[in-house]
Amino acid sequence: MSLTKSERRQRIKFRIRKIVSGTATQPRLSVFRSNKEIYAQIIDDENGVTLVAASSREKEVTKGTNIETANAVGKLIAEKALKAGITNISFDRGGYLYHGRVKSLAEGEREAGLKF
């Protein structure tokens, strides 16, 4: 039995979510990647609250290649998180490979000062 791309990603996502969860002290940074855009949000799973969110659709994000845009989103969400007093996070790649846009987003966050 062969899985579709989205079914495979869902399986990987559930496997990751069994391990990674966000608390008030170390929230989870969740990544969603569509064909055109990339979204990231920092979530406190204990209270079920999104603390900070950023996406490539925001005006502050400069448009360039997909990887440059993802890096800019990473820096933007890190700035917002640091303003909100969040320094440590758990990174949830959302079932995507840690490669390309997801990796660029993570590197942008690290450059801006988030630890994970």
Secondary structure, DSSP 8 states (H G I E B T S, - for coil): ----HHHHHHHHHHHHHHH----SSS-EEEEEE-SS-EEEEEEETTTTEEEEEEETTSTTS--SSHHHHHHHHHHHHHHHHHHTT--B-EEE-TTS-SSTHHHHHHHHHHHHT-B-
